[in-house]
């Protein structure tokens, strides 16, 4: 009997490359049979701990990134639009992801589909609580219940601890993947990730 591997996906929804990875992951999982382990983290905390920063903060790199994202979106046949509100504070959204991972993990993919779509397709200001509430309502979530969850001290601590754990393992950005303890950074490394998932 084939033993399928686990693919850890460490992410923050504020990264457009992470959105593209999210769109590509179903194919990777289908082809390899891997188990997907969703691992929310707060990218701002990772940046602060590692001294890293967003490509958008470097003018030349930011301009190149805009073109590169369009190329990748075309290759993946993924709808994509730059968000005019970028950068967006993702703390509430990531607490929502952390809370669902603990309490209703089967709902987490649906949550991420909705949030990623709001961020990187519909160009919404997802840092606005009313906008976020509307997106979640349309996706079948109760905004009041979600607000209560993200304010739960246990959920806050869970996201904080997972972010610290990510840094301790060498994570410096999003998306980051682990296969058999080996780190792979960036959605453009998914070919190496898939190869590792196929290796006995």
Secondary structure by P-SEA (a helix, b strand, c coil): cbbbbbbbbbbccccaaaaaaaaaaaaaaaaccbbbbbbbbcaaaaaaacccccccccaaaaaaaaaaaaaaaaaacbbbbccccccccaaaaaaaaaaaaaccccaaaaaaaaaaaaccccccccccaaaaaaaaaaacccaaaaaaaaacaaaaaaaaaaaaaaaaaccccccbbbccccccccccaaaaaaaaaacc
